[in-house]
Amino acid sequence: MNGSWQEHLEQDILPWWNERAVDAELGGVFTNVDNAGSLLSTNKYTWSQGRWAWLAAELAEEVAAGTIADADADVVAWTDRAKRTASFLYEHAVRADGRTVFLTSRQGRPIPAEPGGDVATSVFADLFAALGLGAAARVHPAQGEDWLRAAGRILHRAESDWQARTARSEPYPVPAGFRDLAGPMNLLHTAAEMLRARSACPMTAAFWQEIDGVRTRALTLLIGPDGFLGDPTWWEFAPDDAQRADALLGTHRTPGHLLEALWMIAHAQEQSGESPHWQRLVRLGQRALDIGWDARDSGILRYTHADGGPPRGDLLDPAHPTPYESLVDDTWDTKLWWVHAESVYTTALLRPYSEDMAQWHRRISDYTYATFPDPAQGEWIQVRGRDGHPLDKVVALPVKDPFHVIRSLIFLSRIERRS
């Protein structure tokens, strides 16, 4: 690629979101946007709003430090965005039971998934809300105590529900008899990010010990003796019954998901004073890329078999595939923005420990920059077919979400400045 990732962030990505998507009046971000950049709806997914609050807080700190330049929004603007988005979540999405409303109107009115249905349907939306509330507390500590209490309540409810197998994960619920990698991944990341607010907000020592406990337990679930991540393979969905290990759910892998998990683990270990197990992370990253890289068209496939190639294995009920099984079967060869954004950063993080990772970083960076940014707009077209052509296709939510791209570019800019 020509230029730097920081230049791409400053000159292409941030201007796009500043111009089109900020709800300066009510707080939050508009993400119901199509590939042409047209706003389709002003409804707000908590999933995206929590992540926007995190981004706004992170950018407020970067702009304040002078490490990232935004010609359209200064530190006051980004701090205000974090504050307004966190306030919107706190007032309209956070419930007393530690769960959150999944979708609201622009003004914050809860919208059920179906008429008369529940409005709290995703543990991941819950955790992203906690992520955003915790980040906003760092840059606006005047309301930080309330936001952190709410975030802590959400985090503990999410951990409890995941352990009890009652956590909801619409629109693709985890089938009975399996545990998902996404659960401990998001618990780890949310807890670790909340802990960054310790110096800004005067919470009790017991509060922070409880958050640290979630981080520690999530790390064990990921890299402990019976964790999701082996050496060098891993589980995306771990079966309770070994006989289900050969089912599609047991044999499929999501290479981009693992690559995202690797940097989360490294960040959390460094935060806790541990030295990351770099060579183990390198081996896992190498395995993900060995099976995930598309030898035909380049890029990283969304889903593969554990041994490489298209996902395969028995369905739990061939007559009635689960929504997730259908997703794996139908979209395995798509090329997704978040997979590549996360992979560019993880390979950059791991390249000091492996020449192979350095080569992978160059290869993935070149493919990503050549494929995803839209020359007409600068921002990325997020869903592409196997050969790289744009797809108007829903992935998880019908949104264009800034989170993965901006987060990875912030992290990459830090590496570039150190180089």
N, C-alpha and C positions, 0 to 999 in steps of 0.2 A: 504494500500500500504506500501511497505518497502522503507525506505529512505525518502528523501525530494523531493519536487518539484524542488527546486533549484539544487539539484544534478542531477535530470533528465534533466534539462535545460543544465547544464554545461557538463555533461558526455555523453549525448545521442543526444540531439537536435542540439545544436550549432555545434558540430563536423560534423554532417551530412550535414548541410548547408554550412559550411566552405569548406568542401571537394568537394562538387558536384555542387554548384549552383551559386557561386559568379562570376559575369562578371567583373573581375578586370581590364580588358582592356578598356571597353566602359562604364562601370557603370551599375548598376542594378543587377537583379537576374534572373536566369533561373527557370521557374516554370512549364514548360510543361514536367512534369515528371510522369511516371507511377508508379504503386504500387511496382514494382521491383526496382525502383530507376533509371530507364533508361531515358535519356534525349531524348524526342521525337521531339523537335523543339526549336530553339533559338529565336523565335518571343517573343515579350514582350507585355503583357497586362498592360496598364497604371494602371488598378485596382490594380495589384500586385506590380508594381514598386513604386507607392506612399506609399503603406503600408510598403514596404521594406525600403524606406528612413526613415520612422518613426521608424521602429525597429532599424535600424542602429544608428540613433541619440540617441535613448533611451539606447541602449547597450553601446554606447560610453560614456555616462554619468555614467552608472553603473560600467563599467570597470575602468573608471577614479577614481571613488569613492572607488574602491576596494570592492564593495558589490557583484559583480558577477565576477567570474574568467573564462576567456576563454583562454585555452592553445594555441590556434591557431591564435588568433587575439587580438592585444592590442588596446589601446585607439586610437592610430594613425590610425590603420587599420579600425576600426569601423567609426571613423570620416571621413576618406577618402571615405568609402562606402556611407555614408550619402551624402557627397558632390557630389560624382560622379553620384549617382542616381538622386539627385535633379537637377544637371546640365543636365542630360539626359532628364528628364521630361521637364525642362524649355526650352531646345533647340529643342526638337522633338515632344513633346506632347501638350504643352500649346498653346492655340490659343488666338488671340487678343480679341475674342468675349466672353471670360470667359468660354469656353468649352475646352475639351481636346480630343485628338485623342485616340480612344479606344484601338487600336492594332497597333504595329509597328514591323518592322523587328528588328533584333539585332542591326543594325546600326541606327535605328530610322526612317526608311521610313514608312509613314502611309500606313496601309493596310485596305481597306474598308471591311465591313461585307460581301458584295457581289460585283461583278464587277460593277463598276460605282456608287456604293452606297456611303452613307455618312460615314465619318470616326469618327464622334463624336456622339456616340449613348447611352451614359450612364451618368446620373447625378451622379451616385455612383462612377464611375471611376473619374469623375471630382473632387468630394469631397475627394477621397483618394489621388489624386495628391496634392490637397491643404494641406491635412494632412501631407504628406511627406515633402512638401516644407517648411511648417511652422516649422516642427521639425528640419529639416536640418539647418534652419536659426539659431537655438539656438546654434548648435555646430560649425557652420562655418559662423559667422556673417559678414565676409568680403563680401559675396554675399547675405547676409540675406535680405537686403532692396529690392533687385530685386525680390527675391523669395517670400517675404511676399506680395509685391504689386500684384504679379501674383496670389498668394493664395487668397488674399482678393477679387480680381476681380472674381475669380472662385466661392468663397463662396457666394458673393452677387448675381451673376448670378444664382446659384443653388437655392438660397432662392426665388428669383423672379420667376423662372420657376416653382418651386414647388407650389407657391401660385397661379400662373396663370394656373396650370394644363398642362403645356407644357413641363415639365421635361421628358426627355426620360430615360427609365430604361430597355434597352435591357439586356439580352435576354428575360425578362419577363415583358413587359410593364404593367403598372397599368391600368386596364380597366376604361373607362369613367364612371363617376358617383361614383367613390370611391377615397378616400384619403388613402395613405399608411403610416403606422407607421415608416417605414424605412426612410422616408424623414426627419421629425424633429429629429429622432434619430441621423442621420448622420450629420445634420446641427449642432446639439448641440455638438457632440463630436469633429467635426472639428473646430468649433469656440473656444471651450474650450482649445483644444490643441494648436491652434494658439496663444492664449493669453499667453501661457507659454513662448513665445519668447519676451515678453515685456522688460525684463531686459537686453536682449542680443542685441537688435536692436533698433536704434534710430528713430523709426517711429513717426509720429505726434500723439498728443493726440486724434485728430479727427479720425485717422485711428483706434486706439484701441477702441474708443467709438463705432464705427460702428461694429467692430467685437463683442464687448460685447453686442451690441443690438441684433445681430443674436442669440447669446447664450441665452439671456433673452427671446426672442420671441419663440425660440425652446422649452425652458423649459415650457413656458405657454401652447404651443401646446400639450405637453406631459402630464402635471400634473395640468393644469389650470381647471377651472370649466367645460369647454366643451372639455377637452383634450382627448387624446387617452386612457389614463390610468384612469380607474375608481377605485373603491374600493369595492371588490377586483378583478373585471374583467377588461378586456381591449379590444380594437379593434386592429386587425391586419390590416384590410381594413375597414375603416369607410364609410358607405354608405351616399350619399347625401339624398336619398329617403328612409324613414323608411320602406317602403314596400320591399326594397331589403335587409333588415337586416336578413331575413331568407334564403337568397341565400347562396350558398357555400362560396362565397367570404366574406359574412357578418358573417357567423357562424364559419368559421375556425379560428384556433389560431396556433401560432408558439411559443410554450413555451420557447424554447431556445432564441428566439429573445427578448422576454420580459425580460428574466433573464439578457441578455446582456444590455438592456436598463436601468435596475435598477442600475447597477454600474455606468453607464455613468451619470445618474441623480445625484447619490450621489457624484461622483467626481466633477461635475459641481457646485453643491450647495456648497460643501466645498470650492471650488476655489473662489466662489463669496462671501464667508463669511457667508453663511446661514448654519443653522444646518439641515442636511437632515431629512426628515420625516421618520425616521427609521421604525416605526411600520407600516406605510402605505406600505413601500417597502417590509417589511416582509410579510404582508398579500398578496400582489401581487405575491411575489415569491412563497409563499405557494400555491396559486391558480394555478400558472403555473406548479408546481410540482405535485399537486393533479391530474390535468388532463393530464399531460405530461408523468408521469412515467409509464413505460410499466410493468404492473403486471405479464404478462406472461413470458417475457424474460429479464426483467430489462432494465435499460437504459432509455433515454428520447426520445420519439417519435418526429419525425420532425414536423408533423402537427397533430392536433386533432380537434374535435368539441369543441365549447365553453363549453359544459357540459361534455366533456370527450368522449373517444371512437373515432372511425374513423371519419374523416370529412364527413359531409353530408349537403345536401341542394341543391336547384335548380341551374342549370347552367344558365348563362345569355342567351345563345342560345344553347340548347341541341344538335343541329345539327352541331354546330361549336364551341366547347369549346375553350376558350382563352388559350394561352400557359401556363399562370399561373394556371388556373383551372386544366389543364391536369397534371401539375407538382404536385399540391396538391393531386390529385386523385392517381397518379402513385407512389408517393414516400413518402406517409405519414408515413409509418412504418419503414423507414430507420433510422439508427443511424449514426449521423454525428459528425465528429471531433469538429467542431466549437461550436455546441450546448453544448457538454460536457465540452470543455475547458472553455467556458464562464460560465457555470453553476457551475463548481468547484470553480471558483473565486468568483462569486456572493454569493454563500452560505458561503464561507469563510468570506466574508465581512459582511454578515448579522448575522453570528452565535453569536456574542456577544449580540445580541438583542433578540435572540430566541433559546431556547433549541431545538425546532423542526428543525430550520435551521442548528444547529450543527449536529444533527443526519442525516439530508439530506446531509450535506457536507461529512460526513464519507461514506455514502452509494454511493454517486455519485463519490467520489474520488476512492473508491475501484473498482467500475465498470469501470470507465474510464481507470485507470491504467492497469487493467486486460484485457481490450478489445482493446484499440487503438494502443499502441506502438507495432511496429513490432519487435519481438525478434531477427530477423536476421539483422535488420538495426538500431534499436533504435528509428528512427522517426516513426510518426504515419501513419497508413493506414487510410485515412481520411473518406472514405465512406464504411459503413458496412450495411449488411442486418439486419433484425429485430433480428435474433438470433446471430448477431455479426460476421458473416462470411464476408470476404472482398468482395467488389464489385468493378469491373472496370466500374464505372458509372460517368458521368459528373454531377456535381452539380454547376449550374450557369455558371462556366467557366471550360474548360478542363485543369485544372492546379492543381498542388500540391502547396498550398500557405502556407508560414510559419507564417502568421500574427497572427491568433487566438491562436495558440499553444504557440508561443514565448511570445506574449503579456501577455497572462494569466499567464504563468510561471514566467515572470518578476514580475507581480503584486503579485502572490502567494509567491514568494521568499521574498518580502517586508513584507508580513504578518508574514511569518515564522521567520524572523529576529526580529520582534517586540514581538513575543510570548515568 
